[in-house]
Amino acid sequence: MSKVFFDCGISLDGFFAGDNRSPSNPMGGVSRQLHQWMFHQKAFWTHIKQEGCGDEEYGADSQLIDAVFARTGAYIMGKRMFEEGEALWAEDIFHADVFVLTHEKRAPWVQQGTTTFYFVNDGIQSALEQARQSARGKDIRIQGGADTIQQFLRAGLVEECFIHLAPVFLGSGVRLFEGMNSAQYEIQAGSIIPSELTTHLSYTLRKL
């Protein structure tokens, strides 16, 4: 049975992205601060089809990146994240179907390879049902942004999460866990993996 999870980086003060996000300013301009650990990893650049752009390390951090891609059979993301990435992403970097939550009606975007973007107009439950069918038993990653992750959290649909805690303060921006109900989940801490540029934290969530 597919599990629903998210895997993302945040700052020490809890921000997922900066202010003034737009396609010309992805992540509010804070991606380097939050995700510096990934940019040193061979696995990251390989998966986004830009080999040779990083420091080409392959160690424990790269193994974590590979493991996330390997377990994921379908992705769900919000329109804002899609719009920020559409012009930048190489063809077929997801290697799976991606379900985009949007009010815009649009035909599926079939890429060369195994990635097709489907545009879902009838909410998160519909996107999840379609993703489950597409994933064929593999897991479903709620890719982001923060609002999309929050929708799935508030609906009690998230079973696991992985947080990569960057040693930076942003001071403002989009908080990942804004407005969460403290009584909604029982949360069990999993692994804690220290790394030079981040701390990898895993949690299991059970809806109460």
C-alpha positions as CSV (number, residue, x, y, z in Angstrom):
1,M,0.0,0.0,0.0
2,S,1.3,3.4,-1.0
3,K,2.4,5.7,1.8
4,V,1.9,9.5,1.6
5,F,5.0,11.5,2.6
6,F,6.8,14.8,2.1
7,D,10.5,15.5,2.1
8,C,11.7,19.1,2.3
9,G,14.2,21.6,3.7
10,I,13.3,24.3,6.2
11,S,15.3,26.9,8.1
12,L,15.9,26.8,11.9
13,D,13.1,29.2,12.3
14,G,10.7,27.1,10.4
15,F,10.5,28.6,6.9
16,F,10.0,26.6,3.8
17,A,10.4,29.5,1.3
18,G,11.2,33.2,1.3
19,D,9.0,36.2,0.5
20,N,7.8,37.3,-2.9
21,R,7.8,33.9,-4.7
22,S,7.3,34.0,-8.4
23,P,8.5,32.1,-11.5
24,S,11.2,34.7,-11.8
25,N,12.1,34.3,-8.1
26,P,11.6,30.6,-7.2
27,M,11.4,29.8,-3.5
28,G,11.6,33.5,-2.8
29,G,15.3,33.4,-3.5
30,V,16.3,31.3,-0.5
31,S,16.9,27.9,-2.2
32,R,20.7,28.2,-1.8
33,Q,20.3,28.8,1.9
34,L,17.9,26.0,2.5
35,H,19.2,23.4,0.1
36,Q,22.9,23.9,0.1
37,W,23.5,20.4,1.3
38,M,21.9,19.0,-1.9
39,F,23.9,21.2,-4.2
40,H,27.1,19.4,-3.2
41,Q,25.7,16.0,-4.1
42,K,26.2,14.0,-7.3
43,A,22.8,12.3,-6.8
44,F,21.0,15.7,-6.9
45,W,22.6,16.9,-10.1
46,T,22.2,13.5,-11.7
47,H,18.4,13.4,-11.0
48,I,17.8,16.8,-12.4
49,K,19.9,16.0,-15.4
50,Q,22.6,18.6,-14.8
51,E,25.6,16.4,-14.0
52,G,28.8,18.3,-13.5
53,C,27.2,21.3,-11.9
54,G,28.0,20.3,-8.3
55,D,30.9,19.2,-6.2
56,E,30.2,15.6,-7.3
57,E,30.2,14.1,-3.8
58,Y,28.6,10.8,-3.4
59,G,28.1,9.8,0.2
60,A,25.4,9.4,2.8
61,D,23.5,12.6,1.7
62,S,23.4,11.3,-1.9
63,Q,22.1,8.0,-0.8
64,L,19.2,9.8,0.9
65,I,18.4,11.6,-2.3
66,D,18.5,8.4,-4.3
67,A,16.3,6.7,-1.8
68,V,13.6,9.3,-2.1
69,F,13.5,9.0,-5.8
70,A,13.5,5.3,-5.7
71,R,10.5,5.0,-3.4
72,T,8.3,7.6,-5.1
73,G,5.8,6.4,-7.7
74,A,3.9,9.6,-8.1
75,Y,4.1,13.3,-7.1
76,I,1.6,15.9,-6.1
77,M,2.4,19.6,-6.2
78,G,0.7,23.0,-6.2
79,K,0.3,25.3,-9.1
80,R,2.8,27.8,-7.7
81,M,5.6,25.2,-7.4
82,F,4.8,24.0,-10.9
83,E,4.9,27.5,-12.4
84,E,8.2,28.2,-10.7
85,G,9.8,25.0,-12.1
86,E,8.1,24.7,-15.5
87,A,10.6,26.9,-17.3
88,L,13.6,25.6,-15.4
89,W,13.2,21.8,-15.1
90,A,14.8,19.5,-17.6
91,E,12.6,17.1,-19.5
92,D,11.5,14.0,-17.4
93,I,13.3,14.8,-14.1
94,F,10.5,13.2,-12.1
95,H,10.4,9.8,-13.9
96,A,6.8,9.4,-12.7
97,D,3.4,11.1,-13.1
98,V,3.0,14.5,-11.4
99,F,-0.4,15.7,-10.3
100,V,-0.7,19.5,-10.2
101,L,-3.4,21.1,-8.0
102,T,-4.8,24.0,-10.0
103,H,-8.0,25.8,-11.0
104,E,-6.6,26.0,-14.6
105,K,-8.0,23.5,-17.1
106,R,-5.2,22.2,-19.1
107,A,-4.4,19.1,-21.1
108,P,-1.8,16.7,-19.7
109,W,1.8,17.7,-20.5
110,V,3.4,14.5,-21.7
111,Q,7.2,14.7,-21.6
112,Q,9.8,12.6,-23.3
113,G,10.4,9.6,-21.0
114,T,8.1,8.6,-18.2
115,T,6.9,12.0,-16.8
116,T,3.4,13.3,-17.5
117,F,2.0,16.3,-15.7
118,Y,-1.8,16.1,-15.0
119,F,-3.7,19.2,-13.9
120,V,-6.2,18.4,-11.2
121,N,-9.2,20.8,-10.8
122,D,-11.2,19.0,-8.1
123,G,-9.1,19.0,-5.0
124,I,-6.6,17.0,-3.0
125,Q,-8.6,13.8,-2.6
126,S,-9.0,13.5,-6.4
127,A,-5.3,14.1,-6.8
128,L,-4.4,11.5,-4.2
129,E,-6.7,8.9,-5.8
130,Q,-5.2,9.5,-9.2
131,A,-1.6,9.4,-7.7
132,R,-2.3,6.1,-6.0
133,Q,-3.4,4.5,-9.2
134,S,-0.4,5.9,-11.0
135,A,2.1,4.9,-8.3
136,R,1.3,1.2,-8.5
137,G,2.2,0.4,-4.9
138,K,5.1,2.8,-4.6
139,D,4.8,5.8,-2.4
140,I,3.3,9.3,-3.1
141,R,5.4,12.4,-2.4
142,I,3.7,15.6,-1.7
143,Q,6.3,17.7,-3.4
144,G,5.1,21.2,-2.3
145,G,4.9,24.0,-1.9
146,A,4.1,24.7,1.8
147,D,0.4,25.3,1.2
148,T,0.0,22.0,-0.6
149,I,1.8,20.1,2.2
150,Q,-0.4,21.9,4.7
151,Q,-3.6,20.9,2.9
152,F,-2.6,17.3,3.1
153,L,-1.5,17.6,6.7
154,R,-4.8,19.2,7.7
155,A,-6.7,16.5,6.0
156,G,-4.9,13.9,8.0
157,L,-3.4,12.3,4.9
158,V,0.3,12.4,5.6
159,E,2.0,9.3,7.1
160,E,5.7,10.2,7.0
161,C,7.8,13.3,6.7
162,F,11.4,14.0,6.3
163,I,12.8,17.4,7.3
164,H,16.2,18.7,6.3
165,L,17.0,21.4,8.9
166,A,19.3,24.0,7.5
167,P,21.4,26.0,10.0
168,V,20.1,29.4,8.9
169,F,17.6,31.9,10.1
170,L,15.4,33.5,7.4
171,G,13.4,35.8,9.6
172,S,10.4,35.9,7.3
173,G,8.8,33.9,4.5
174,V,6.4,30.9,4.2
175,R,6.3,28.7,7.3
176,L,5.9,25.0,6.6
177,F,3.8,24.2,9.7
178,E,1.7,27.4,9.9
179,G,-1.7,26.9,11.6
180,M,-1.3,23.2,12.4
181,N,-3.7,21.6,14.9
182,S,-1.6,20.3,17.8
183,A,-4.1,17.5,18.5
184,Q,-4.4,16.2,14.9
185,Y,-1.5,13.7,14.9
186,E,0.5,11.4,17.1
187,I,4.0,12.0,15.9
188,Q,6.8,9.6,16.5
189,A,10.4,10.6,16.0
190,G,12.5,8.4,13.7
191,S,16.1,8.9,12.6
192,I,18.3,11.8,13.2
193,I,21.2,12.0,10.7
194,P,23.7,14.8,11.2
195,S,25.5,16.2,8.1
196,E,27.8,19.1,7.5
197,L,25.2,21.5,6.0
198,T,21.9,20.1,7.4
199,T,20.3,17.7,9.9
200,H,18.1,15.0,8.4
201,L,15.0,14.3,10.6
202,S,12.4,11.7,10.0
203,Y,8.9,11.3,11.6
204,T,6.0,9.0,11.4
205,L,2.5,10.5,11.7
206,R,-0.7,8.8,12.8
207,K,-3.9,10.7,12.6
208,L,-5.8,10.9,15.9
